[in-house]
């Protein structure tokens, strides 16, 4: 693991502004040293037996589960999510290591006779090489394991740059992997508040062969430009603007349950969060009433307090963005059914909010809200709602609620998204390929294809006389 203790430190504050740790604030020199370590370790690590890599991941999976409470408290201290939700993320994060421990021993190639009949073709798979992994703050443990797991399984070394708000979860993960037997130099964690100073030289330097990034579309575009110079292979999970469609024949109990998951997971601070609720006019009033009742019953407070359902948003800037989006919608005619007012006192809290009568031109229709706000619009027919749902540059996930099989398949296939939740508000699963289309990203993470992002083919031509 890369030691950045020599770097200047910065204070890390909990969501209530109490200082919980001092963390190294790495710069260009530290990035170069991490790159050196990853490059030096690559050849030997690539030769490591797949079973050995598998066992390291399996051991790390078990260690993570053993330390669920410790890791959950650490995560809640860093970014505020309630402890119950943090424990759920620990289990989700661990599962990526178990999944890719099983994929590590299933990397295959191929072979065959070429059409001329005189040559044979042998195909083998090899790791792409040193990788730069950049993770966000909203799921600090799970986004780490979702990238680290396939890289380890494939035989790649890594530099991990966690979000500046949540470095402790990544450092804890690195310590667990070291305990599980991961050799020094394979995973190098660089904590920094100066992402550009660290990442750009790595991407342009020619030694990094793979970038995996989760974050905003704006930053993704910048990283793509920086990766172009050295033709770095990239996979990106970027922003979302998820439509949540409720048809007139939907089971409203299922729809409201699904809405609570799709909207309120991680206080709405998720790329998969339902952003635009399109509800058929005939059931919109009932759906809005039920959703408002459920949202209004949620308890807001510090994530470490018993009984809390909704923790603080990540920071004051994040809350200010949500406030501005709600104010804009109300100014354009939206009605607030519940929430909508910022509480007094410390912390970046914002209440679960339901808006109805939202005008299509409202800013929150074209902006990733990243907060606990459900904005409801009505529609009258299928073609109309599909057109409106697709009217966005993003295409990560969509949610469809209907009891009609034909409509379910037809609408799901027409949506321009990488994933669809059909009568469910949860699509994330380590066994499924996660990712989007359009400006929501490139490539997939998780599932059987997740390891493909970290492997190259080599073709060997063998003439037979």
Protein Blocks (a to p, Z undefined) as FASTA:
>chain_A
ZZfklpccdddddfkopafbdcddddfklmmmmmmmmmmmmmmmmmpcfklmmmmmmmmm
mmmmmmmmmmmmmmmmmnopafklmmmmmmmmmmmmmmmmmmmmmcccdddddfklpacc
ddddddfbjcdddddfklmmlmmmmmmmmmmmnopacdddddfklmmlmmmmmmmmmmno
paghkaccdddfblmlmmmmmmmnopacbdcddddfklmmmmmmmmmmnopacddddddd
ddcdddfkbcfklmmmmmmmmmmgghhpafklcfbdcddfklmmmmmmmmmmmmmmpccd
dfkbghiabdcdfblklmmmmmmmmmmmmmnopacfbgjiacededjddcddddehiafk
lmklmccfkpabdcddddfbfklmmmmmmncfbdfbccdddfbfklmmmmmmmpccfbdc
ehiabfbdfkbccddehjlbgcjeejjklmmmmcccdddddddZZ
